[in-house]
């Protein structure tokens, strides 16, 4: 079989191919990711063949990752000032926060900021809708998931990613601020990564707005009463967050911090215990 020959070629048999052996495309109903399909295809192979094929596939994956970075950089290089929005994909228009997200994005758009989201439903769609209403560029950075996630209809520039870490780079690299609405693990992931980047001086101290004071109250109290109290973080670390329930306040905070940055009067990342301002 040709597939068996490809595996053995990858293991070092004379006449190895110049390209990575193809992974069979999924059937139309499949919801598996490419990595899951590869793992499922390894059955019946020897350990040596699997190791050789993984090595070959990983080498080609590097080029795929590089291609995603290049595509993202090319698409967004001329974007101009932007704000990245995050929040639950499960939110519906009936959710009051959904409507506030539309308003917040619209106000920031009217203030001159383009909008970047994950491109999906829920709060992402709300933010993209607000951008569309303001007439600014609405960006959606979509991600391949085991379940299908479609780009919402309010996106002007749509970019698809296989890799979360490439997608995250776009959120940070092209944003002047993060506005984070109530969400789940993905939202928390983006929140804490942004705080870590600021705390360690990997990026400048850009504004991070938490929208929905009641939703975030328990987390803030836990950080203060447990994490800070036990010396795992500094009290100033909480100053990296700005909580609000007002779209107007969120806009004003982002605008004021952005102007301070342009004027050279913005707050630099403070040195934290055991951390460095740069790397």
C-alpha positions as CSV (number, residue, x, y, z in Angstrom):
1,X,0.0,0.0,0.0
2,X,1.2,3.5,-0.8
3,X,0.5,4.7,2.8
4,X,2.7,1.9,4.2
5,X,5.4,2.8,1.8
6,X,5.3,6.4,2.9
7,X,5.6,5.4,6.6
8,X,8.6,3.3,5.8
9,X,10.2,6.0,3.7
10,X,9.9,8.3,6.7
11,X,11.6,5.7,8.8
12,X,14.7,5.9,6.7
13,X,14.2,3.5,3.9
14,X,15.8,4.4,0.6
15,X,13.7,6.6,-1.6
16,X,12.1,8.7,1.2
17,X,9.7,11.4,-0.2
18,X,10.6,15.1,-0.4
19,X,7.3,16.0,1.2
20,X,5.5,14.9,4.4
21,X,3.2,12.0,3.7
22,X,-0.4,13.3,3.5
23,X,-2.8,12.8,6.3
24,X,-6.1,11.5,4.9
25,X,-8.8,14.2,5.0
26,X,-11.7,13.7,7.4
27,X,-15.1,12.6,6.3
28,X,-17.6,15.5,5.9
29,X,-19.2,14.8,9.3
30,X,-15.8,14.6,11.2
31,X,-15.2,17.1,14.0
32,X,-11.7,16.0,14.8
33,X,-8.7,18.3,14.6
34,X,-5.8,17.6,12.3
35,X,-3.7,16.4,15.3
36,X,-6.4,14.0,16.4
37,X,-6.6,12.6,12.9
38,X,-2.9,12.0,12.9
39,X,-2.9,10.2,16.2
40,X,-5.8,8.0,15.1
41,X,-3.9,7.1,11.9
42,X,-0.8,5.8,13.8
43,X,-2.4,2.4,14.6
44,X,-0.7,-0.7,13.3
45,X,2.7,1.0,12.9
46,X,5.9,0.1,14.6
47,X,7.3,2.4,17.3
48,X,10.2,3.2,15.0
49,X,7.9,4.1,12.1
50,X,5.7,6.3,14.4
51,X,8.7,8.2,15.8
52,X,10.1,8.8,12.3
53,X,6.8,10.0,11.0
54,X,6.1,12.2,14.0
55,X,9.5,13.8,13.5
56,X,8.8,14.4,9.8
57,X,5.4,15.8,10.5
58,X,6.6,18.1,13.3
59,X,9.2,19.5,10.9
60,X,6.5,20.4,8.4
61,X,4.3,21.7,11.3
62,X,7.0,24.4,11.9
63,X,6.4,25.7,8.4
64,X,2.7,25.7,8.9
65,X,3.1,27.7,12.1
66,X,5.4,30.1,10.4
67,X,2.8,30.5,7.6
68,X,0.1,31.3,10.1
69,X,2.3,34.0,11.6
70,X,3.1,35.5,8.2
71,X,-0.6,35.5,7.2
72,X,-1.6,37.2,10.4
73,X,1.1,39.8,10.1
74,X,0.3,40.5,6.5
75,X,-3.4,40.9,7.1
76,X,-3.1,43.2,10.2
77,X,0.1,45.2,9.5
78,X,-1.8,48.3,8.4
79,X,-4.7,48.0,10.9
80,X,-4.0,51.0,13.1
81,X,-5.0,51.4,16.7
82,X,-7.2,48.5,17.9
83,X,-8.8,47.0,21.0
84,X,-9.1,43.3,21.5
85,X,-12.4,42.1,23.0
86,X,-12.9,38.8,24.8
87,X,-15.9,37.1,26.4
88,X,-18.1,34.0,26.4
89,X,-19.0,32.5,23.0
90,X,-22.3,31.3,24.7
91,X,-23.7,34.7,25.4
92,X,-26.9,35.6,23.5
93,X,-28.5,38.9,22.5
94,X,-30.9,38.5,25.4
95,X,-28.0,38.8,27.8
96,X,-27.7,42.5,29.1
97,X,-23.9,42.1,28.9
98,X,-24.2,41.3,25.2
99,X,-25.9,44.6,24.5
100,X,-23.3,46.4,26.7
101,X,-20.5,44.8,24.7
102,X,-22.0,46.2,21.4
103,X,-22.2,49.6,22.9
104,X,-18.6,49.5,24.3
105,X,-17.2,48.4,21.0
106,X,-19.2,51.1,19.2
107,X,-18.0,53.8,21.5
108,X,-14.4,52.7,21.2
109,X,-14.8,52.5,17.4
110,X,-16.2,56.1,17.4
111,X,-13.1,57.1,19.4
112,X,-10.9,55.8,16.6
113,X,-10.1,52.2,17.6
114,X,-10.6,49.2,15.4
115,X,-11.9,46.0,17.0
116,X,-10.3,42.5,17.2
117,X,-12.1,39.4,18.5
118,X,-12.0,35.7,18.1
119,X,-14.5,36.0,15.3
120,X,-17.0,33.6,16.7
121,X,-20.5,34.0,18.3
122,X,-21.5,35.4,21.7
123,X,-19.5,38.4,23.0
124,X,-17.2,38.2,20.0
125,X,-20.1,38.8,17.7
126,X,-21.4,41.6,19.9
127,X,-18.0,43.4,19.7
128,X,-17.7,42.9,16.0
129,X,-21.3,44.3,15.6
130,X,-20.3,47.4,17.6
131,X,-17.3,47.9,15.4
132,X,-19.5,47.6,12.3
133,X,-21.9,50.2,13.6
134,X,-19.0,52.6,14.3
135,X,-17.7,52.1,10.8
136,X,-14.2,50.9,11.9
137,X,-12.4,47.7,10.9
138,X,-13.8,44.6,12.5
139,X,-11.3,41.7,12.8
140,X,-12.1,38.1,13.6
141,X,-9.3,35.7,14.4
142,X,-11.0,32.3,14.2
143,X,-9.6,29.0,15.6
144,X,-9.9,25.4,14.5
145,X,-11.8,23.5,17.2
146,X,-13.1,19.9,17.4
147,X,-16.6,21.5,17.0
148,X,-17.2,23.9,14.2
149,X,-17.0,27.6,14.9
150,X,-18.1,29.9,12.1
151,X,-17.0,33.5,11.6
152,X,-19.8,35.8,12.6
153,X,-21.4,38.1,10.0
154,X,-19.9,41.3,11.4
155,X,-16.3,40.5,10.6
156,X,-14.5,42.5,7.9
157,X,-11.1,40.8,8.1
158,X,-11.3,37.0,8.9
159,X,-8.1,35.0,9.7
160,X,-8.2,31.3,10.5
161,X,-5.7,29.7,12.9
162,X,-4.9,26.1,13.8
163,X,-2.7,27.2,16.7
164,X,-3.9,29.1,19.8
165,X,-0.5,30.6,20.5
166,X,-0.3,32.2,17.0
167,X,-3.8,33.5,17.4
168,X,-2.9,35.0,20.8
169,X,0.0,36.8,19.4
170,X,-2.4,38.7,17.0
171,X,-4.6,39.7,19.9
172,X,-1.7,41.2,21.8
173,X,0.5,42.5,19.0
174,X,-2.1,44.7,17.4
175,X,-4.1,45.9,20.4
176,X,-3.8,49.0,22.5
177,X,-6.0,47.5,25.2
178,X,-8.0,44.4,26.2
179,X,-11.7,44.7,27.1
180,X,-12.8,41.5,28.8
181,X,-16.4,40.6,29.3
182,X,-17.7,37.6,31.4
183,X,-16.5,34.4,30.0
184,X,-15.1,30.9,30.7
185,X,-11.8,29.2,30.5
186,X,-10.8,30.7,27.1
187,X,-11.5,34.2,28.4
188,X,-9.6,33.6,31.6
189,X,-6.7,32.3,29.6
190,X,-6.5,35.5,27.6
191,X,-6.8,37.6,30.8
192,X,-4.1,35.9,32.8
193,X,-1.7,35.7,29.8
194,X,-2.1,39.5,29.3
195,X,-1.4,40.1,33.0
196,X,1.7,37.8,32.9
197,X,3.1,39.6,29.8
198,X,2.6,43.0,31.5
199,X,3.9,41.9,34.9
200,X,7.1,40.4,33.4
201,X,7.7,43.4,31.1
202,X,7.3,41.4,27.9
203,X,4.8,44.0,26.7
204,X,4.1,47.6,27.8
205,X,1.6,48.2,30.5
206,X,-1.5,48.4,28.3
207,X,-5.0,48.8,29.8
208,X,-6.9,45.7,30.7
209,X,-10.6,46.4,31.4
210,X,-12.8,43.8,33.2
211,X,-16.4,44.5,32.3
212,X,-19.0,43.4,34.9
213,X,-17.9,44.1,38.4
214,X,-20.2,41.6,40.0
215,X,-19.0,38.8,37.7
216,X,-15.3,39.5,38.4
217,X,-15.7,40.3,42.1
218,X,-15.0,36.8,43.4
219,X,-11.9,36.4,41.3
220,X,-10.5,39.8,42.4
221,X,-11.2,39.0,46.1
222,X,-9.5,35.6,45.7
223,X,-6.4,37.2,44.2
224,X,-6.3,39.8,46.9
225,X,-7.2,37.6,49.9
226,X,-5.3,34.5,48.9
227,X,-2.8,35.0,46.2
228,X,-1.5,38.4,47.4
229,X,-2.0,37.6,51.1
230,X,0.2,34.5,50.8
231,X,2.9,36.5,49.0
232,X,2.4,34.9,45.6
233,X,1.7,38.2,43.9
234,X,2.2,41.9,44.9
235,X,-0.6,44.2,45.9
236,X,0.3,46.4,42.9
237,X,-0.5,43.6,40.6
238,X,-4.2,44.2,41.1
239,X,-3.7,47.7,39.8
240,X,-3.2,46.2,36.3
241,X,-7.0,45.6,36.2
242,X,-9.7,48.2,35.8
243,X,-13.2,47.0,36.6
244,X,-16.4,48.8,35.4
245,X,-20.0,48.3,34.5
246,X,-20.1,51.4,32.2
247,X,-19.3,51.4,28.4
248,X,-18.5,55.1,28.7
249,X,-16.1,54.5,31.5
250,X,-14.4,51.7,29.6
251,X,-14.0,53.9,26.6
252,X,-12.7,56.9,28.6
253,X,-10.2,54.7,30.5
254,X,-8.8,53.2,27.3
255,X,-8.7,56.5,25.5
256,X,-6.9,58.3,28.4
257,X,-4.3,55.5,28.7
258,X,-3.7,55.5,25.0
259,X,-3.2,59.2,25.0
260,X,-0.8,58.9,27.9
261,X,1.1,56.3,26.0
262,X,1.4,58.6,22.9
263,X,2.5,61.4,25.2
264,X,5.1,59.3,26.9
265,X,3.4,59.6,30.3
266,X,1.9,56.2,30.6
267,X,2.6,53.9,33.6
268,X,5.5,51.5,33.0
269,X,5.4,48.0,34.3
270,X,6.5,48.1,37.9
271,X,9.2,45.8,39.1
272,X,7.6,42.9,40.9
273,X,9.2,40.6,43.5
274,X,11.4,38.2,41.6
275,X,10.3,39.5,38.2
276,X,12.3,41.6,35.7
277,X,11.1,44.6,33.7
278,X,12.4,43.2,30.5
279,X,13.9,40.2,28.9
